[in-house]
């Protein structure tokens, strides 16, 4: 089979999306492509965002390849499945333009993982994968449509209806291949995600050490995929890093939902004399491991603090190991070893504004950046959403979006203007 893997040229006008706008390596397509090729299928990755391809240019490449299957994602990369644009405008526009050239259209991403029927209906795709897509895509491509009823974790059209089979799939991270990216691909990737200590002088790259998280914070959209914490073998991670170094990358961002202390991994990275960034919980790091993290080349830590009070953290079900004073001390200790340390706060409506500002001033005076509390979207698939409305249904994204716009007058700092209603964003002519 011939399979086209497409990342659209994303645009976010009017969206609440607060993820990074720069292109990132589509890791899920990297794994999927290598699995498909190993099974004898022919694939092409068309990255509209990385290559700044217009819709017409994407159509031309797809038509030239003449795929049996065309896969389109609903989030800019797996890094942003956890905070994807709520609207399906971009994939909907692209698939509408591609329809005659796409062959069987396959939808992947957080939307089809959470609200499969609604996502498939909106985008007008033929079949969707519920959860992490790499292994299920291989199974789907190797199975005739008449036998799709044998496959778990998919939804598909049948006789005017949409059939939903099984729950979200979680890939076996130990079995996924070592990703191999061409030098041309890496040379185009000049962005260093969440790096602020210097201007990039060579390409960057994204990698995974793990997926999932052992915690269940109320605001995290993890119930629809990536629920269980799963590590990749350190040998595979380091082998992948070596290939990226050979292709020209000098900075690595580990996109793990939570980067946990790992002496073997950090020692291996240290031997390679590179720089990297992580997102983690600072309460999981003891001083000696922060020492090793700094020696290994870490130059960026994004640490989820969320609330400056134990009451707020308990409300968010953080299960934090440290007091607020201890968190502050640990963040400052980390800053003495890592160039950039950020303490993330979210709006939880229990901490007094003046207390928050005093805490921020204290950290900032010690070199740690602490953002003002950010209002978070109640993503379908998060405990917050379930607490307010119950299990997500076909209108979950509309319900959450309307609630968010009604509740807040100020949004994230990447918003140029008030976001538009979801129906308006998705009204693709």
C-alpha positions, -999 to +999 in steps of 0.1 A: +000+000+000+010+036-006+004+059+025+007+097+025+013+111+060+004+148+061+010+175+086-009+206+074+005+241+071-011+252+104-026+286+110-043+298+142-061+330+135-089+334+161-079+303+180-074+299+217-044+277+209-014+286+231+012+261+220+043+270+200+036+281+165+070+269+151+073+236+132+084+206+152+093+171+141+061+150+137+073+121+158+041+101+155+046+102+117+082+092+120+074+061+140+044+052+118+063+057+086+092+034+097+067+007+109+049+009+076+081+007+055+094-022+075+061-040+066+066-034+029+044-003+024+055+028+006+052+061+024+057+098+019+057+124+047+044+158+035+050+183+062+031+215+052+042+233+083+079+226+081+081+232+044+055+261+043+035+243+017+003+259+004-028+237+001-022+236-037+013+224-032+002+197-008-025+186-033+001+184-061+024+162-040-004+139-029-017+136-065+018+127-077+022+101-050-013+086-057-018+071-022-041+043-012-044+060+022-039+096+033-034+103+070-041+138+084-035+149+120-056+172+141-027+187+161+006+203+150+027+175+165+025+149+193+040+175+215+008+195+213-018+167+215-021+177+251-031+214+242-043+211+206-063+238+188-099+230+198-111+237+163-108+213+134-106+241+108-072+233+093-076+195+088-112+200+076-100+226+050-072+203+038-091+171+035-119+189+016-094+201-009-077+167-011-107+145-012-104+133-048-067+125-045-066+111-009-077+075-014-090+063+020-087+092+044-075+085+079-078+110+108-055+109+138-050+132+168-066+142+201-100+151+187-107+117+172-092+101+203-117+120+225-148+125+204-143+101+175-178+103+160-178+141+160-143+145+147-149+120+118-181+138+110-167+173+110-136+165+089-155+141+067-127+114+069-133+078+061-117+063+092-101+075+124-077+061+149-086+064+186-055+071+207-018+068+198-018+059+161+015+042+151+006+006+157-030+008+147-022+026+115+000-003+105-028-027+113-054-006+094-034-003+062-029-041+062-066-049+066-092-046+039-121-022+048-145-051+048-126-065+079-122-032+098-146-047+124-116-068+135-096-038+145-099-021+180-094+016+186-108+029+153-140+046+141-152+044+105-182+050+082-205+022+074-238+024+056-244+060+066-234+055+102-202+060+121-190+029+140-168+034+171-147+004+182-128+002+214-111+028+235-079+048+230-048+028+220-015+032+238+016+023+218+043+000+231+071+025+236+097-002+241+089-016+206+086+016+186+116+020+163+146+043+167+136+073+146+158+082+117+155+116+101+173+127+070+199+154+072+178+176+049+148+174+074+170+183+104+187+211+086+153+227+080+145+225+117+162+256+131+138+261+160+151+253+195+119+247+214+116+265+248+152+277+247+161+312+258+198+312+268+211+318+233+202+322+196+202+289+177+233+285+155+225+249+144+194+228+141+173+215+169+152+184+173+125+169+194+126+134+210+107+112+234+120+093+264+086+083+276+049+088+271+022+092+297+024+104+333+019+086+366+000+116+380-036+126+374-038+164+377-073+177+371-064+200+342-044+175+321-061+160+290-047+125+295-078+103+299-083+099+261-047+087+254-013+086+270-028+076+304-001+051+315+035+061+319+057+041+295+095+045+290+116+039+259+147+019+263+177+042+271+197+025+244+171+034+218+170+070+230+207+075+228+210+057+194+183+081+181+202+111+195+234+100+179+216+099+145+203+134+150+237+147+160+251+132+128+224+150+109+234+183+124+212+188+155+229+204+186+198+210+208+172+185+219+138+190+235+123+160+253+086+162+247+077+138+275+046+147+294+069+144+324+107+140+322+116+120+353+151+117+369+170+089+352+207+086+361+215+062+332+199+085+306+215+117+319+249+101+320+246+089+284+234+124+273+263+140+292+288+119+272+274+135+240+281+171+249+248+185+237+222+209+251+186+200+258+153+211+274+127+193+295+093+197+311+089+182+345+078+186+381+105+201+402+093+183+434+106+150+418+142+162+416+166+160+445+196+184+445+221+157+434+199+148+404+196+185+395+234+187+396+235+158+371+208+174+350+229+206+347+261+187+340+244+166+313+236+198+293+201+209+303+196+245+295+158+248+299+134+235+325+096+241+323+083+231+357+046+227+365+039+244+398+003+254+390-006+270+424+015+287+451-006+272+479-010+237+492-047+242+490-045+251+453-023+222+445-045+198+464-075+212+445-057+204+412-048+169+426-011+176+421+000+153+450+030+175+454+058+163+476+071+197+487+058+228+505+056+261+486+089+273+503+106+241+494+094+244+458+109+279+457+142+267+471+143+238+446+135+261+416+163+285+427+187+256+432+179+244+397+185+279+382+220+279+396+227+249+374+204+254+344+203+285+322+166+289+321+140+277+346+103+285+344+077+279+370+043+275+354+012+288+372-024+283+362-056+301+373-072+280+401-091+309+419-078+302+454-046+322+456-047+359+464-033+380+435-010+400+458+004+367+472+010+354+438+028+386+427+050+385+458+060+349+451+067+357+414+088+387+424+109+365+448+115+339+421+122+364+393+147+383+416+165+349+419+166+344+381+136+320+378+109+330+354+074+326+369+044+334+346+012+350+357-015+324+362-029+313+329-066+304+324-067+268+311-091+254+286-111+225+301-100+200+275-123+171+268-105+141+282-093+160+313-107+153+349-117+190+349-140+184+319-154+152+334-160+169+368-181+197+352-200+178+324-193+141+327-178+119+299-172+138+266-200+135+240-202+147+204-205+184+216-177+183+241-154+207+223-182+232+216-193+230+253-158+235+267-150+263+242-181+282+250-175+279+287-139+291+283-149+322+263-177+330+288-156+325+319-125+346+309-120+380+296-082+376+294-065+347+277-029+334+271-002+359+262+000+346+226-035+358+218-036+390+197-074+394+201-104+377+216-108+341+203-137+334+179-165+309+187-158+273+177-186+272+152-173+302+134-138+288+133-150+255+118-173+271+093-152+261+063-168+270+030 
